Amino acid sequence: MAEIPTFHPVAAGPACRASTRRGFLGAGGTTVFVASGGLITAACSVARPGPAYAPWALWNDPAVRGSPLALVAAGVLAANPHDTQPWLFHVQEGSIEVFADTSRNLGAMDPFLREMHIGLGCALENMALAAPANGYGAEIETIPGSVLDLKDRHGPAHAATVRLTRLESPQSPSSAYHAIPRRHTNRFPYDRRRPPPRAWRDTLAAPSGDPGVRLFLFDEGAGRTGYDSVVIDATKAIISDAAMIADSDRWFRGDDAEIEKYRSGPTLAVAGLSPMNRLLAGALPLPPKVKHDAWLAQTRDSQLASAPLTGLIAVRDRYDRAAAMAVGRLWQRIHLAAADAGVALQPLNQPMEMVDRDRSLGRGDEWERRLAALTGSPDWQATFSFRAGVCSHPASASPRRALSDTIIA
Ligand SMILES: Cc1cc2nc3c(=O)[nH]c(=O)nc-3n(C[C@H](O)[C@H](O)[C@H](O)COP(=O)(O)O)c2cc1C
């Protein structure tokens, strides 16, 4: 097996020093000059320096190419909740065991590790796409059971095994494989008048290949109104819940030093802020309430208001481990196809986070009922929610941990 390579930083421009919390006001671009007190200050662009971003350039580096490590290097670039990167890999020549790193949980935001398992599914999809390009056949076996039975929040929990067989020669990579380093969550405002291209939307209409996973789309009418209101109300509920918002905020990285120290978690650069608001958010010590209210305003007035299309992914049992990973695989496929088609995507999972929160506290079923109204049946349990559109602002990469920190003996 190849030695785990040391990654070097990719060359890029300056980064902002900033304090951050979830969300801020308004919309905007990526680079601008802001007049302030007679001075002209350059706001940050999408530039991403430092080792925390190096895995984006090195996922198919010759140092890993053709080895099982190439699959891991692709896996760690996947979407995952709050950029917690909740995965560990045990790599052998014939297989890679994928573990949930339960210590990297989101606490009250994901009390049953449901979102964590969706994130693992996203990584599995990238690994499956990377296998043939690196000369492997890959068969993925997910561990059955319910996330409700995972009580330990400290150690690794086996979630899946990727069984590898050597191909006679590497196969031509798919377009989805090539899109792996270009896929980023885009939280900027979209253009409401420009629906995503029909060809991409048709890929959504194609069967997922798993009869236990269904997609529900909302562009206008009562369904869309119901979708928007449940996301807005769930956002209000989260910012009013001290434990939830604290467990969310805990992962935000305020400046370059934090980004390089943790190499995980959302940053100001990916918050979808206008240049002015990004600058202000970085410069001013705002009270938490102001930041949380700003997240609500951004969700309602920018992200939902500007989105021509929204959707839910639903399963029969949102707490089934295999189903959660299947949803992650589907989301990753959808997002890679979107990156290829110039479509911007952002998950908006607040309603399902409230379903989990109520369940963990033994409270009522308001969110469950509102989501069932959108899927048309309590038998289709929404477990993932998103918006889609066309956006003039490219999304930035988020940090990633060193490959060596995700590999266990
Ligand atoms: C299960 C899951 C839940 C997520 N929920 C949200 C969400 O509610 N809001 C949001 O803006 N992004 C959400 N995301 C996107 C992640 O924050 C994002 O994938 C992560 O920060 C890594 O960034 P990247 O996708 O740009 O690589 C979610 C992703 C996953 C897989």
The ligand as a MOL file (V3000), in Angstrom:
LIG
                    3D

  0  0  0     0  0            999 V3000
M  V30 BEGIN CTAB
M  V30 COUNTS 31 33 0 0 0
M  V30 BEGIN ATOM
M  V30 1 C -26.2190 15.5350 6.2060 0
M  V30 2 C -25.8450 16.9260 5.7920 0
M  V30 3 C -26.5360 18.0160 6.3240 0
M  V30 4 C -26.2300 19.3150 5.9230 0
M  V30 5 N -26.9950 20.3640 6.3700 0
M  V30 6 C -26.7330 21.6290 5.9420 0
M  V30 7 C -27.5950 22.7130 6.3040 0
M  V30 8 O -28.6060 22.5310 6.9690 0
M  V30 9 N -27.2870 23.9570 5.8520 0
M  V30 10 C -26.1750 24.1850 5.0530 0
M  V30 11 O -25.9390 25.3300 4.6740 0
M  V30 12 N -25.3600 23.1610 4.6840 0
M  V30 13 C -25.6150 21.9030 5.1000 0
M  V30 14 N -24.8440 20.8520 4.6750 0
M  V30 15 C -23.6580 21.1200 3.8360 0
M  V30 16 C -22.4050 20.9920 4.6740 0
M  V30 17 O -22.3240 22.0530 5.6060 0
M  V30 18 C -21.1860 20.9520 3.7530 0
M  V30 19 O -21.2630 19.7900 2.9640 0
M  V30 20 C -19.8990 20.9320 4.5410 0
M  V30 21 O -19.7240 22.1270 5.2710 0
M  V30 22 C -18.6960 20.7500 3.6180 0
M  V30 23 O -18.6820 21.7610 2.6430 0
M  V30 24 P -18.7380 21.4400 1.0960 0
M  V30 25 O -20.0240 20.7220 0.8130 0
M  V30 26 O -18.6810 22.7720 0.4150 0
M  V30 27 O -17.5480 20.5830 0.7930 0
M  V30 28 C -25.1560 19.5380 5.0170 0
M  V30 29 C -24.4740 18.4430 4.4800 0
M  V30 30 C -24.8230 17.1370 4.8320 0
M  V30 31 C -24.1170 15.9790 4.1960 0
M  V30 END ATOM
M  V30 BEGIN BOND
M  V30 1 1 1 2
M  V30 2 1 2 3
M  V30 3 2 2 30
M  V30 4 2 3 4
M  V30 5 1 4 5
M  V30 6 1 4 28
M  V30 7 2 5 6
M  V30 8 1 6 7
M  V30 9 1 6 13
M  V30 10 2 7 8
M  V30 11 1 7 9
M  V30 12 1 9 10
M  V30 13 2 10 11
M  V30 14 1 10 12
M  V30 15 2 12 13
M  V30 16 1 13 14
M  V30 17 1 14 15
M  V30 18 1 14 28
M  V30 19 1 15 16
M  V30 20 1 16 17
M  V30 21 1 16 18
M  V30 22 1 18 19
M  V30 23 1 18 20
M  V30 24 1 20 21
M  V30 25 1 20 22
M  V30 26 1 22 23
M  V30 27 1 23 24
M  V30 28 2 24 25
M  V30 29 1 24 26
M  V30 30 1 24 27
M  V30 31 2 28 29
M  V30 32 1 29 30
M  V30 33 1 30 31
M  V30 END BOND
M  V30 END CTAB
M  END
